[in-house]
Amino acid sequence: MNREEKLIHARMSRRGFMGTTASATLAALAGSEPQLLRGSTPAPNATADSIIVIWMAGGMAQTETWDPKRYTPFEPGVRTDQVLSTFPAINTAVDNIKISQGLERVAKVMDRATLIRTFQAADLGFILHSRHQYHWHTGYIPPQPMAVPHLGAVVTKILGPRNDTVPPFVAIGQNLEIGAESAALKSFHTAGFLGTEYGPFLIADPADASAAVRPPAELGDARFHSRRKLYEQLLKDEPVYQYGGDFQRQSLLRSMDAADRLLTSPSAKAFDLSLEPKKSFDVYNNGRFGQACLLARRLVEAGARYIEVTTEYIPFRYWDSHESGHERAEMMKRQIDAPVAQLILDLEERGLLNRTLVVLASEFGRDAITEGKVGKEVKDQAKTPDVMTLPKHYGMHRHFTAAGSVVMFGGGTKRGFLYGKTADERPCTTIENPVPVEDLHASIYRALGIPPDYSFVFEKRPVYVTKDAKGKAIQDLFT
Amino acid sequence: MLARLFAVFCLFIGSSAAQNSTALVDYDSQVRPIFAAKCFSCHSQEKRSGGLSLFAYEDVLNGGRTGGTVRPGKSADSLLMMRVSGETQPRMPLIGTPLTDSEIGLVRSWIDQGARRTPSSPPAKGKWEAPLTLEKPSVPGILWPAWSSPLDRFTSAYLKANGIAEPELVSDRVFARRVYLDVWGLLPSPKELHEFLKDRSPQKREKLVAKLLADPKNYAENWISYWNDLLRNDEGVNYHNETASRKSISNWLLTALENNLPYDQFVYKLLNPAAPTDPAGFLIGVNWRGVVSASQTPAMQAAQNTAQIFLGINLKCNSCHDSFISKWKLKDAYSLAGYFSTEEKLQLFRCDVAQDQYASPAFLYPVLNRTPPSGSVPDRRSTAAAIFTDPRNGRLSRTIVNRMWQRLFGRGIVENPDEMDGEPFSPELLDWLASDFVESRYDMKHLLATILSSRTYQMASVASQSESPKQYVFRGPEVRRVTAEEFADAIGALTGEWHVYQEPPPEPEAKKPDPANPVKPGDPPKPEQDPPFVPPKPGVYSREWRVASTSLTRALGRPIRDQVYSVRDNQPTTLQALELVNGEPLTHWLTRGSKKILGELPPEPTPVFDRPSPKKALAPFAIDISHANKIWLLVADTGSYSPEKVEAIWASAELVGKDKVTPLSSLKPLDESGLRSSTNPIVVKGANGIGVRVKTPSRLVYDISGKGYITLRGLVGFENLDAGSDINPNLRFFVFLTEPNVERLTPVLPEMPVAADKVEKSPAKIVDRLFWYTLDRAPTPEEKQTALAVLADADRKKRASADGLADLLWAILMKPEFQLIY
C-alpha cells in the first residue's frame, strides 16, 4: 500500500472494533444516542411481553359498539337528540356487560376482556383526527419542539426486540401516502429522536405482507440471492488497504446482515398468510382488517414486540362517519367482529394470551349532537338536522371527546371486568373513572414492566414516556 | 490563556491556623471545609441547587445553571464571591450563618491565586464562557511551509500543540470526491475526474474549489436540502391550521442560494419578510388545527427557532418555565417572541397557566437590545432582524461558521452546533474564521472556499471520536456518509434516470364567501364551477431535493421537517437496510436505470390528449386520428380516496369519418377489462347519453385501421359528479396514438440535472465507467472479472444484460466504499 493508504489504515484500526449487538450504531458508541433514565418509580413486574394495538381509526362510535345506550330505531321524523344508539344491545359472556348488536362473536369472548368505557380525549379545539391520533400514539400534543416517538418505538427501544429475526415494531393496514392528512400520519409513524432503528416496519396491505419480506416481483428470488452474493464477492475483491478496522464500515455491513437475516430466516414465513391452514384463514378472511389480525397473531408467535393493526384512517371513511353512521357502524362491526374474537381465541389456545396485551382503541368517541365535550364544545363538522328524515341522518356523526371505549385483553388484565361509567342520557359523558391518554399509556406500560416516569434524555432534558411523568397506571385493570 | 496574575495576601485569621505570607491557599484543607460547613446542605452533588455542586473541585469549577461560579484569578468577577459577600442577592448561604470576613478573604485569595487544585498545581482554567462580541485574533506564524493560509496556520499550531506531526494530505481522487459532494452534492463524473487528475497546474485543488463554487445551479440544488432541514421548509406538508397554515419558502431559498445572498441579508429577510416574495413561511412555522400550547404559538416557535438556528441557543426548555439546565428564564423566551408576535405585549404562560406577567420585546443579550420604534409588526420584526445581524453580535457569525465546519468535517469546532456555549476545540480558529467571514461581508461562498481550499480540509479522514469534549482532539475530517439526496442523485447521474418533478397546478382562486350560504367548517370546498382549465406543465427531470420524500429517502435520513434539523441521523439501521436490500422503490429505479444506460427503455410517446378530470362538469376533446391505426384511451388515478367508486366516462365519444359518425361504444376494444357496465345511457349534463363507462384506472385500445376515421371527439369526466367527500375523485384522461408507456404518461422536458452520457453497450466500458463514477478508481482485475461475469448476457454476446447491470449497480451502491465519504 502507498503512504496515504497506510495512513488511512493506521487511523482506522486505531480505534478497533468492539463487538456489539446487531442493532448497535455509531451513535450509541459515541454516546450521543438518547440515554435511558430510570425514573423514581420502581419498575413494575411485567405481565406482558408483547402488545397488539387494534386501532379503530377515525373515532369509533362507542354507543354503537361497546357502550350501548337506549336504542331508537330509524323512522322519518325521529328527533336527533333522542337517538343515543342505532342498534339494540346484546348479552355477552359477562353478566353485567352488554355490547352492541353486530358484535356477537366478540360478545362470546368478553369474559376475557377488560372494558373501559370512559376514555377521554384531550380538548384540542377544532378537532383534527390526525392530531388526536398523534396524541394517542405518542402521549404528546403536536406541535412539539422535538420529534416524539410512537408508542411502538418507545416499547421497542426500552424492551428491545424479542429476537433478531422479526422486526420488533410492525404497523399494518395504514397506507401513509393517501388522504389529506397523510403528512400528519407520517409525522407520528416514526421513532423520532430515538432513531430510525426503532421505527415501524410498515405493511399497508396484509395480503401483500409476504411481499414485504420477499424480493420485489421484478427482482425474483434467484436474482435476490445472486446479487447478494455479488455484493459479498465485490467486498472480497476490494483492494484490502483502505478500510482496516473502520467502525462505520462495520456498522454498514452489520445492518446489511441484519436485514438479510430478517429476510431469509424461517420467521419471515410469518408474513405469508397463505401458509395459514385454510379453516383458520377463512375465519379471518373477511377483508383487509381481518387478514391483518391474522398477520398480527402470526407475528406475535414469531417474536414481534409491538404490532398495530388498523381499520385505516382516511378522512370520512371507515369509522369516520359524517353521515350514514348507522350503516357505516354496521359495516365496521362486521369487519372487526369475527377477526377480533378469533384473535383472542387463537392467542388463548396457543398459550400466548396471558403474556400478550391486546388493546382495542380509538382516538375519541362519537355523538349525534355534541362536538367535543359539554362545556368545551368545538366547531361542528357534520351537518346534523334536528329531525332525522333520511337514513343518511341516522347515526353518530360528531366527534365526542368526553367518552370512548377501550377494550383490553390478556397481558395481565382482568377477565370480564368493566371499568368506568358513562351517563345513560345525552350527553353520555364519563361520570366515573375517567381515563385520559396518559393514564391509558401508563397502564399499558405497567403491563410491559415500564414505569410511567421512565425517561429518555434528549437535548439535555428528560422526555418521559407519559407527559411530564404524570401518567398513572390504573391498578384496578390488572389482576 | 493562562492567567498569571495572583496576589499574595497576608491573612489574619481568627480561628484558623496562621498562614505564611507567601504560601498559596490550600483548597483541600482551607477552602473546602468552608464549603462543607456552609454550602453542602444545598449544593451537594445530589441536590445541586441552581445546578451547582460545591462538593468536588471539578464541580466548583464547572459552576451551575448560570455558568461558571469561579473565574480563576478574578475574584471580583466571580459569582461565588458576589454571593457570599452579598453583592449579588440573595446572599449565600440562604440558610444558616453567613461566611465570616476571614472566610470570605480566604476564598477570595484562593480564587485570585488561580483557584488551584493544590498549592503546587498550576492556576486553573475556568469554565469556558462563550464571548458575545467578535475580535479578530492575530494569526500565528507559519509552522509548516505548505500550511501558510491563516486557517492552516491556526490548525498547524493546534496540531503541533497536541503532539501531531504535519499530516499527509489526501490523494487527488479522494479530494475530488469529497469536494464535488460537499459543494454540488454530486459525484465527479469520470470525465471531470480524469481532467482533474491529469491537471498538473499548481493550485489545481484551489481552482477546482473555485470552479465548483462558481456554478450557481449545482451549488444551490445541493445546499437547499441543508437549509430546508434547518429552516423547517418542506412542500405539501400541511396540518390544516386555519389562520397560520404552513407556507413554503423554497422559491426564495433557491434563489438566495443561486445568488449567494450574503448571510446577514439572508437572516434579515427570514426575520423580517416584508416584501411579497420574502420568505414569510419561516416565521409562520408549523401549526396544527385547533388550540395550541402557549409555548408553541407561531411567535414562540419563531423565538425558539431563531435562537437555535442563528445563535446556537436552546430556548425550548424556557418556553414553558425557567430553564432547569441553563440560565435562560421564561421571560427571555417571551421577550424574544415579542418581536415576532401579532401583539406587542405578551402574557407569560408557565406550563400553560396564565401568569400575571407580561413581556415586551427584548433581546437575550441586553448589550445588543434595541427597542422597536413602534409596536407595529413591521417595526418589531425589522428591529429583531437588525439585532440578529448587528456587527457586534459575534454569535451570529460564529454559529454559521461552526455549522459549515460541522457539515464539512463531520464535527463542529464547537461540538453541538445548536449549543454554541460549548467550548470550541480552538477558540482562535473559530473567531478568526468568523471575523474573516464578517469582513467578507458575510459571503457564504467565501467561507466555504476558505475551508475547502485549506490543507486542513485535505487531511486524511478519521473515524468519529466518542470522547467527551474535554478530551476531544481534532485530528482531521471525520468519515461521513452520503446523504439521502446524494445517494439518490448518484443514481440519477449514473443512469440518467431522474425523478420527474411535476409543478402542482395553480391554486384555484378563492371564492368570496357568500353570507347567504355560509361554508360550514369541515365541509369540503364545493365550488359551483370548475376553475378555468390550465394545461398542466410538462414534467422536469429533477434532483432528489425537489420531490416529496419516499420510504427510501426517509430511511436514508431525510427528516420530517416539523422540527429544526441541524445534523441528520445518518446511521445505518436494520429498517434502512431492509429498504435498500428489499425495497421496491430502489429495485425499480435500478431496473429502469440499467435499461436507460443500455438504451433499452421502451419509448415514451407524448399523449395527443392529456387532461386532469374536471370535477363539476364534463370537459370536451377532439383529436385528429386520421393517421392512426390504433387509439389508446387511458384513465389514470391521481389521488382518489376510493378509486373503485369513481365512475369515469368517455361521454358522447364518437369517431367521425368523412361521411359517418360512429359512437365509440359500438366498437369493441381489444381488451374489455377496463370497462364498467354499460347497460344504461349515460346521464350527465352536457352528454348525449352515449359513451363508454370505464374503471379507474383503465386502458382501452381500439383498432381503427382502415376505417377512415378523421376525428375522435367527446367529453371526459365522471358520472357521479355529486360524489361524496369520501371518494375525492382525482383522475387524468389520456389519448395516445402509439403504445403509451404507463410509467411515463405525462411528457417530460428533456433537460437533465447532469448531462446524460451517451448510451453505452460494451460491458467492459460500462464496468470501467461505473467504478470510476462511484468509487473514483479503476476496478481491480478481480472486480472487473466479477463484474463482467454478472453483465454477461447468455443470449447476446458482447452486449450487457440489463438485469446484470441492475444487480451490479445495486451491489456497488451497497458497498461502504461508495456510501462513505473518506
Interface residues (C-beta under 8 A of the other chain):
Chain A: R3 E4 L7 I8 R11 M12 R14 R15 A22 S23 T25 L26 A27 L29 A30 G31 D123 L124 G125 F126 I127 L128 S130 R131 I141 P142 P143 Q144 P145 M146 A147 P167 I178 G179 A180 E181 A183 A184 K186 S187 T190 G195 T196 E197 G199 F201 L202 A212 V213 R214 P215 P216 E218 L219 R223 F224 S226 R227 R228 L230 Y231 Q233 L234 L235 K236 D237 E238 P239 Q242 Y243 D246 F247 Q248 R249 S251 L252 L253 R254 S255 M256 A258 A259 D260 L262 L263 I314 P315 F316 R317 H322 E323 V378 K379 D380 Q381 A382 K383 E459 K460 R461
Chain B: E168 V170 S171 V174 G236 V237 N238 Y239 H240 E242 G285 V286 N287 W288 R289 G290 V291 V292 S293 Q296 Q301 Q304 N314 K316 C317 S319 F324 I325 D418 A460 S461 V462 A463 S464 Q465 S466 S468 R475 G476 V479 R481 K520 P521 G522 D523 S551 A555 G557 P559 I560 D562 Q563 D569 Q571 P572 T573 T574 L575 Q576 A577 L578 L580 V581 N582 G583 E584 T587 H588 T591 G639 Y641 S642 G724 S725 D726 T780 E782 E783 T786 A787 V790 D803 D807 L808 W810 A811 I812 M814 K815 P816 E817 Q819 L820 Y822
